Amino acid sequence: MAAPDLLSIADELYGLPLPEFTPARDARAKELKASDKELSARVKALRKPSTAAWVVDLLVRREPDQVGQVLDVGAALREAQANLAGDELRALTRQRRQLTAAVTTRARAVAAENGQKVTAAVSDQVEATLTAAILDAECARAVRSGLLVAALAATGVDAVDLGSAVAVPEALGFSATPREAEPAPRAELHVVPDPEADRKARAAAQERLEEAEAALGSAEQELASAAARVEELEARGLQVQGEIDELRRRLAELEEQAEEVDDELEEAEDARTEAQDAVAEATRERDAARARLKG
């Protein structure tokens, strides 16, 4: 069997539940110390991921298709930007926002399934990391590695320093190993029939149903309000884009006029120089005539 390398060990460690990372890392480093001190030291130096980074690492392993969809949209968006494809760019930008929000929601659910509560602040960092993977190709490589130790942020313009965001420099270009969710063990149940307990359970279930229906109605109202706001902003975005296009057209016209004025200015300056030369010559002739007259 081939000796393990740092990436394979890191791939295993960063796929563990967050509370297990540090003890598992230290145990693995101790195990390697006798056979490979250098590898042992590098394993020991692996940093525990932040909660947001761990959630993204978990998502990469448990939901590779969803993460792949995010990265595919990112590649298409960057291509559209490079080609200045305006309509496609606007459509992909809307898809990006919807997709990152949906995948972030799924990431929170996957983390909860694995015993990790995700706060609103951590959720924002997860969404920012997914957005960075869409905007920046190197951030996409970092996310795909499943070896993030810190959340990412990118503008799509400035380069992102990933040195402190991934576990090891070799992470860029590495792809995390997908892992199936482990089913929770099911305990044996010994149920004694209890008619009163059944009645109470049905009453509790009815109460939960009513609460859920009320929550659904509220959520549907919020969805309708949010959808209306999205439509309003999309319409405003199209209006602004139209204004931008008109300004660009006007700018092109003014630039053309400026070129024409420059040409006319050059001709006028040449004419002025010729006129100045003619005045100077006429002045000399006049002065010579006066001199002859006096003589």
HELIX and SHEET records of a PDB file:
HELIX    1   1 LEU A    6  LEU A   13  1                                   8    
HELIX    2   2 LEU A   18  GLU A   20  5                                   3    
HELIX    3   3 PHE A   21  LEU A   32  1                                  12    
HELIX    4   4 LYS A   37  LYS A   44  1                                   8    
HELIX    5   5 THR A   51  ARG A   62  1                                  12    
HELIX    6   6 PRO A   64  ALA A   82  1                                  19    
HELIX    7   7 GLY A   86  GLU A  113  1                                  28    
HELIX    8   8 ALA A  120  LEU A  135  1                                  16    
HELIX    9   9 ALA A  137  SER A  145  1                                   9    
HELIX   10  10 PRO A  169  ALA A  171  5                                   3    
HELIX   11  11 PRO A  195  LYS A  294  1                                 100    
END                                                                             
